[in-house]
Amino acid sequence: MSSAVLVEADGGARGNPGPAGCGAVVRDAASGAVLAERSIGLGETTNNVAEYQGLIAGLRAAAELGAVEVDVRMDSKLVIEQMAGRWKVKHANLQPLAAEARELVAGFERVRFSWVPRAENAHADRLANEAMDRQASGGGAAESAGPGTLAEPAPAEPADRESGARTRAGAWRGAVGTPTRMLLLRHGQTPLSVERRYSGRGVGALTELRERQVRAAGERLAAMDGVVTPSGAAPVIASPLQRTRQTAQAVVDATGGELHFHDGLLETDFGEWEGLTFQEAAEGYPQLHRRWLGDPTVVPPGGESLDEVYRRVAVARDDLLERYAGRTIVVVSHVTPIKSLLRLALGVGPEMFYSLHLDLASLSIVEFYPDGHSSVRLVNDISHWQ
């Protein structure tokens, strides 16, 4: 066996918390041949706990095989970012699991963590689901290195009872668990938007007309189901730019929700195009601008590409799902981040950036379920200010 291996790991819960399982597969790094598999029922716990248990199972299997170098690949942005040291492990239930994983990591010469799309982690996902199926029928855990052998089920971690998540029946697509419901509000009108100029990171206050517009949006949100409840108002998370701060404050004034800011919700950095009209950018950068209109990887001079924005927003989405699992939240942002969240919920390609229109102060609604399903409930509704 090669001393270098790939570990693909995953975990899930049918409900959050709910019946859970994890899976891991160890492959030879050179040939891709499967060296070991783990499929473990975890009792009732949360998605994030199950994902960490999948990582731990994979690392243990790699250690048992005598691996020296390990490449870990998972579709859990949370686990990858925390293990890479870029995110803090904030939740008490995850801290001992992260510590156990780091202790295992210390036993190898090198470990690299990489996020992969869910479709590229299908083997580990299948093993996790098989564990949940076996558990539902009274079976235990399966471990194999070649022919499968049964082992005792791993003990379940305590369920996250403070996450706000509540298990309920899924909808037509079979989604399971209580979704995190995001009410996506675009900021109101600014002088740059009136003049149809590129408005990314620049400072721009709302016009007097659109101050009334966002007040109407705040009043509408306050009247929506799940926003103001006996246990409190929905949190409001906004981009820290001036126009979104003002829009978010109008929502907070209407709902009484607590206001937070998240840099992941910032608008695209248009670089040298900031403040230019469409025509000015097209004339000043004819070839680059033409390519930018159809290629999300093209970067404006000194700015960022739509692809970069999408990846940034995907990380922000995962962070919000961790912090506000199973709750309703108001997200106040800009055109490209809101399009990115809608794209993530729909599971579609970058063409959406060019074909979807979002009005100022418009409301869209997405739901992300703990089992990975998602639903788009509303897009670009401006009935509150028309």
Helices and strands as residue ranges (DSSP letters): E 4-13, E 18-28, E 34-45, H 47-64, E 69-74, H 77-83, H 95-105, E 110-115, G 118-121, H 122-136, E 141-144, E 148-151, E 180-186, H 191-194, H 208-222, E 228-229, E 232-233, E 236-238, H 242-255, E 259-261, G 263-265, G 271-273, H 278-284, H 286-292, H 306-323, E 328-333, H 335-346, H 352-355, E 363-368, E 374-381
